[in-house]
């Protein structure tokens, strides 16, 4: 019997009655864009994050882009300014920067955490550097204490890409509450997933939140009065209603993910499989459980032969994609190594103990090379 990488249908089936009731509520309301469901979700999500402001937008990429566009509109950023970003991230982090007329400066990660190396970040700061974009990759918080200290010394903005980190905390503070602003994605596979696309910007800065709110809506806060050259990127009422149903369950789901991760960490001991380094259980929301192997493709084939599905997040670094013709100008050997070695094992709130043990047994039976 196949074991899926992530069973999104099973995750949502647990809340089917509540989701259907919420959908009916929206349908019956006759209000489908920027209405009471979005306003309520923004309040509830901001409170959950421990911040005063949340602005619902169309998706996680737009959340990042709108933060950068808002800072440009406020005079904090300008065309050609540089933003430090991990080399080993999903392409959305790069797209948000370049689509905003800014320049991504890719920096190597710490191999142990997959996240930005603060020492390399400081070394990469130049005269045009204006911001750092830590990505809490796979759900583990970057070293925000070190990174925010660097930012303060150099008067830089800190924009968290928290698209994978719903539920990660550090000393009681949630992902998104460490920088000047943060972007979340509610893609269906996320720890807090909608039933379609969605995203949000969170911040303690009322002026920034207001500017993002205008920019997402054609640059307008008042109908037919357009203050800025905005876009159409609004979290719709239906998705907001779905997210309101699921938000109260996120912490319990993350607790289950952590329990699975602890079992994997305790039981997978194989010379060809490196499990993640965990500095603090609370810092990791375990959106993904990512191992490394120099024989990654063989390991993935071995798992699939036993009916266990896995995924590679991500096979090619953004700067090596055809969209960015800078590969020859960038040398990031640690990033390249990670992209060649990483493999994501099944993890999710509906993964049962029997399935977890099946994944462990399959990893441990991975044979010697022929």
N, C-alpha and C positions, 0 to 999 in steps of 0.2 A: 504493500500500500504506500503510495507516494506521501511524503511529508512535505507540505509546501513551505516555502521560505517564510511567508507571512500570510495568514488567512484573514484578510480584511473583512470578508463576509462574516466569519465567525465572531470577529471583534464587535461588529455592529449588530449582529443578531442578538447579543446579550441585552441590547437596549431597544429592540425593535418596537415594542409598544410605545415607549416614550418618544422615539424618533417619529413614528407615524402620527402620534398625537401632536407633536410640534409642527410637523408638516401640515396637518389639517388646520392648525391654528393660523399658520401663515396664509394658507389658501383662503381660508374664510375671512381673513382680515382685509384682503384686497390691497394690501400695501406690501410691495415686493422689493423696493430699493430704498436704502437709507431711511429705515423706519424704526419702530420701537424694538424690534429684535436685535438689530445692529447696535442701537444705543445701549440696550441692556447687556449684550455680550461685551461691549467695550468696557462698561463699568465693571462687570464681573471678572473679566480677564485682567484688567488693570489691577484690581484688588488682589487677585490670585498671584500676580507677579510682584506685588508689593510696591506698585507705582501709581501715581495719580492719573496717568493718561494712557489710553490705548486707542488706536485708530485702525479700524478694520479696512483692509484693502483687498485687491483681487487675488493676490498670490504672494508667495515669499520673495520672488524676484522683485516684484513691484514694491514690496515693503523696503527692501534695501535701496532700490533706485530712488524711491520717494524721499527717504531720509537724506540721501546725497543731494537730490534736487532741491530739497527744502533748505539745506545748509548753503547751497549756492544762492538761493533766493534771499537768504538772510545775510549774505556777504561773508559767510564763514569759509566757503570754498570757492574756487574759481577754476575756469578751464585750464587744464594742464597741471593742476595740483596732483600730488602723488598720494596714493593710499596703500599702506603696507597690508598685504594679505597673504595667507598661506599659499604655497605653491600646490599643495595636495588638497585641494578643495573641489567641490562641485562647481561647474562652470558658471552658475548663477552669481557667485561672488565676484567673478571677473566681469561678467556682463553688466552687472549693476554699476560698476566703476566706469567701464569704458563707455557705456550708453549715457553716462552723465558727463562726458567730456573730461574725465579724470584719467589718471595713469596708474594701473596696478603695478606695484612693486612686489614681486613674489619672493617670499622668504621661506627658508627651510623649517621643517617641524622638528620637535623632539621625537626621536624614534619611539620612546617609551610611551608617549601619550598621543601621538599623531597630531598634536596641536602646536601652535606657534612657539618657537624657542625665543624667550625674551631677550637673551643675549644677542641673537642674530637680528632681532627686531631693532634693537638699539643701534647695532652696527650698520643697519640699512637706512637709517634716518639721514636725509639730505636736505638741502636748502628748500626744495619744493614739497617736502613731506608735510602733510597737513592732517593726516588721520591714520589710525590703525584699525583694521577690521579683523578682530579675532573671530575665528569660526570654531564653535564648540563641536568639533567633528565627532560624529557617531554618537553624540549625546554627552560627552565628557567636557566639563568646563575647562577652557584654557586657563592658564595661570593669570587670572585677572588681577590679583594683587600686584604682581610684578609688572604686568602690562599697563595698568592704570598709573602706577608710579612712574614708569617711563614716559607715559603720555603727559603727565603733569609736569615733569621736568622739562619737556620740550614743547609744552603748550599745544598738544595735539588732541584732536577729537578721538573718541573711542566709540566705534559703531559695532555692536555685537551682531554677528550672524548666528542667531539662536534657532535656526530652522530645524535643528535636530535635537534640541536640548530641553524640550518641555519637561519640567519636573526636576531638572538638575539643580542642586543647591550647594551653597558653600557658606558655612557659618550662619545659617538661617536666611541667607539671601538667595533668591531664585535667579536662574539664568535670565538675562535681560535687564537686571537691576544694577549692573556693575559699571556700565559705560554711560555715555551721553544719550544714547538711544540704542534700540535693538529691533531686529526684524525677526518675525516668526513666520513659518509656513504652516498651513493646515492641510497640506496635501493628504489624501486619505490614508497613506501608510505611516504618517507621523504619530508620535505618542498621543497627541491631540489632533485627530484627523477629521476633516469635514467629509461630506459625501460628494465632494467635488473640489475645486480649487478654492483657496482662501489664504489670507495672510493678515498680519497686523504689525503695526509699529507701536512700541511702548517706550515711554520716556517720562522723566520728571520735569521736562522743560515744556511749559505751557505754550510758549511762543512756537517752538518747533512742532508740537502736536497740532496747533491751529494751522500752521502752514501746510503740514502734510494733509490735514483734513480738507483744505481748500484744493491743493494740487491733485488729490485723488478724484476730485469732482469738477473737472474742467477748469480748475483754478478759481472755483467759486464757492463761497459760503452762503450766498444769497442768490436766488434764482435770477438768471439772466444778467448778473453782475459779476464779471470775470476779472479778478484782480491780478491773476498770474496766468502764464501759459501752462495750463495743467494737462492732465490726462484723464481718461475714464478708467479708474481702477477701484471699484467699490465692492466691499464684501456685501453680498446680497442677503436679503432677509432670510431666505430659506437656509443658506449655509450657516448664518448666525444662529438660527434656531437649533440646527443640528449640533453646533458647537456648544450651545448652552446646555443641551442634554448631556453631552459627554464630558464637559469640564469637571464636574464633581467627581468623576471616576479616575481622573488622570493619576492622582497620587497612589491609589491602590494598584493601578496598572503598572506604574513605575516600580512599586514595591515587588510585584511579581517578576518584572524584568530583572530586577536586582537579585532576586532569589535564584533565577535561572542562571544569571551570570556567575554568581558565587559557586553554583554547582559545576559549571563549566570550568571555572578557574581551579577548583579543587581537584577535578577528575581528569582533565586533559593534560597528560604529561607525555609528550611525544617528541623525539629529537628533531623531527621535521616540521613541527607545528609550534609557533610561538604565540602564546596567549597574551592578551593585553596586560599592561602594567596598570594596576589600580592604586592610585595615591590616596583616594578617599572614596568610600562607597557613596556618600551623599553627593559628591561632585559629578557622578555619572548617572545619567538617566537611561543608559543602555538602549538608545534607539536602535543601535546595531551592535552586535558582538562580532568584532573583527579580529581574526587571527592572521598571522603571517606565515608564509611558507615559501622557500625557494623553489618548491615543486608545486606551486599553487594550482596550475592547470591539472596536474595529475591528481592532486587531492580533491579538486572539485569533481573530476570525472569519477573518482573512487566513491565519493558521497552519492553522486547521481546514480551510480550503478546499484546502490542500495536504497534508491528511492528517496534520497534526501536532497532537497533543492537548496542551493546556496547562490549568492550573488557576489559580484565584484564591484565594490564602491571605492575607487573608480578606476577603470583600466587605463585611462589616458589623462595626463595632467592638462588643465585648461590651456596653458601656454603652448602645448604641443598639438592642440586641436587645429584643424584647418581654419577655424575662425580667427585664430591668432597666429600670425606669421612671424613669431618671435623666438621660435624654438632654438635656432642657432645662436641667438644672443643671450640665452638664459642657460645657466648650468646649475642644476639643483640635483646632485646625485642622490641625496637621501630621499627626496621626493620621488625621483624616478624609481628608486628601489622599492619604496612603498607601493607605488602603482603596479609594480610587477609582482608583488608578494601578497597583497591583502586579499582576504576572502571572508565574507560575512556569513556566519552560521545562523540557522533559524533561531529567532527569539521573538517573543511577543506575549501579551497577557493571557492569551488562550492556549499557549503551548503547555501541554500536560507533562507530568513527571515522566511518564513512560516514553513520550517522544523525546524529552531531554536526554534520558538515558540511552535512547537509540542513537542520537547524534553523537554522544560521547563514545559509545562502543564503535561506531563507524570511524570516528577520528582515530581511536586507539588501534584499530585494525589496519590502518593505512600502511601498506607494505613498503619494503625496501625497493629502491629503483632496480629495474631489470638489468 
